[in-house]
Amino acid sequence: MLLTDLGWVTLALPSLTFLYYCALIGGMLLAWRFRSSRVFLAQLAFFLAGQALSLAATGHTLAGPAIDAVAVLVPLNLILIAAMQERGFTVMAMAPAGVMLFLQCVIVAVLLQSGGLGSRPHHLAATIVLPNYVLVSFSIAAVMLLIRSLLTRKPVDSSFLWALAAFFLAIHYAGSARLSAVYSATAACILAVSIIETSYLLAYHDELTALPSRRAFNDALLRLQEPYSVVMVDIDHFKRFNDTYGHDTGDEVLRLVASNLSRVTGGGQAYRCGGEEFAILFPGKTVAEVLDHLEKLRVKIETSEFHMRHSDRRQVPRGPDRRSQRTRGRGRAGHAIRQLAHDDTSAPFTVTVSMGVAASVKNKVHPDTIVQAADKALYSAKANGRNRIETASDRRRTRAKTAGIA
């Protein structure tokens, strides 16, 4: 309304209606493309409510009962849709919501057809006065959606709250077709933008560990200025551990390690690069300046006790890679994993990591070269016993001694 009053939105009603449908259809297509059934259903609920508002405007009055019904049903729909789990566009997932919306359409259609049966109409003015129970329903829905958005911190859940506020204004100004179209289009745009924001988060953040992802790591590398240090981190024996206890427990281990990595000191930023491999970037730091921080981090992970949260274990590891593990020269590590498999699930155990460090301090070396050097240092750390930190300079000195070079 403020933009309209200031003259910033000067489009005629047909143009606003066209933009509204563009935002609505575009949002529904985005939701379908990204398999977001919740956003699709929310857009559909807003579309049906908008159609009801248009049909309710007859002559110089608005059909009060139909408007009130829409004003109560929309907040209820958003609460139910927000609580749904994303299951894609399957029949089992969409059928209950579709039936619910169909029954609501029947109710509103009956109210529109009856014309209210003697109930008071809303006079066609710029704004309409909604009953107290409608305001209460919007208030309850707003509080519940706010709590959910604060708990989940997801763009879609936050968009439901702001879309509800926009739609409340669309109903409040239902007497002005132009203002109602503006706010309806705003609600549709908010839901559509949430799909884009969710796609960004999925691309740049790891959903399991909540750390920035490999793509974010690559982008950060391009922005670094010398000096900087790159640390590659790998969970020791994670594959055997994951195969022995199951993927659910493996995910819990990844979250445990990621939680510690996210609290690294010294100005470092942790990333998950894939699988059990992580990376830490230290802008403006040399290797000597980050080693103390990395050692504290290594000890912190090693001393963090991990408790099994469930009893789902694989007493007999699956897959062909376990059939010949006794003949692969890894008897000591394999014995430790098998021993853990026979321990009580309530007994805590520890997880360790190996780290490789490399730094760029001059000559403008390409970041990929530094990452490769850190990777090689990581391999050296794992080859030299794991649960340790190796630097690229340590690795070069080891190779020199092996070759008999001073």
WOBELHU-V756926 format. One line per field, one symbol per residue. phi: phi as a letter, one per 30 degrees, with the letter a starting at -180 (. if undefined). psi: psi as a letter, one per 20 degrees, with the letter a starting at -180 (. if undefined). burial: # if it has 16 or more other C-alpha atoms within 10 Angstrom, else .. A space follows every 10 residues. Layout:
phi=???
psi=???
burial=???
This chain:
phi=.dddddidcc ddeedddddd dddddddddd dddchcddde dddddddddd dddddddbic bcdeeddddd ddddeddddd ddddcdbicd dddcdddddd dddddddddd ddddijhjdd ddddbebbcd dddddddddd dddddddddd ddhceddddd dddddddedd ddcddceddd dddddddddd dddddddddd dddcbdddci decddddddd edcdcddabc bcbbddhddd ddddcjdddd dddddddddd ddcdciidbc bcckhccbbb cbdibcdddc dddddddddd ddcddccdca cdbcdcecjd dcdcddccib dddddddddd dcddddddbc bbbcbbbbbc baihddeddd dddddddddd dddckihacb cddddddddd dddicd
psi=hghghijhoj qrghghhghg hggggghhgg gghjknhghg hgggghghhh hhhghhnpcj rpoghgghgg hhhghgghgg hhiqqojalr ghhhgghggg hghhhgghhg hhhhjiliqp qpqnrhqqoq rhhghggggg gggghggghh ghkqhghhhg ghhgghhghh hhkhiohggh hghghggghg hghhgghghg ghhiqphgij qqahghghgh ghiqqqqqqp ppppppkhgg gghgirhghh hhgghgghhh hikqrjjqpq qoiqcjprqp pnpjqrghii gghhghgghg ghioppppir jnqnhoqrqh iihkhijjkk gghhhgghgh hirpiipqrr prqqqppqqo irjlqphhhh ghghghhghg hhhjirlrpq rhhghhhghg hhikp.
burial=.......... .....##.## #.###.##.# ##..###### ########## .######... .######### #########. ##.....#.. ......#... #..##..##. ##..#..... .###..##.. ...#..##.. ##..##.##. ....###### ########## ########## ########## ######.#.. #..###..## #######... #..#.##### ########.# ######..## #########. ##.#...### ###..##### #######..# #..#..##.# ##.#.#.#.. ..#...#... .#........ ...#..##.# #...#..... ########## #.....#..# ########## ##...##### ##.##..... ......
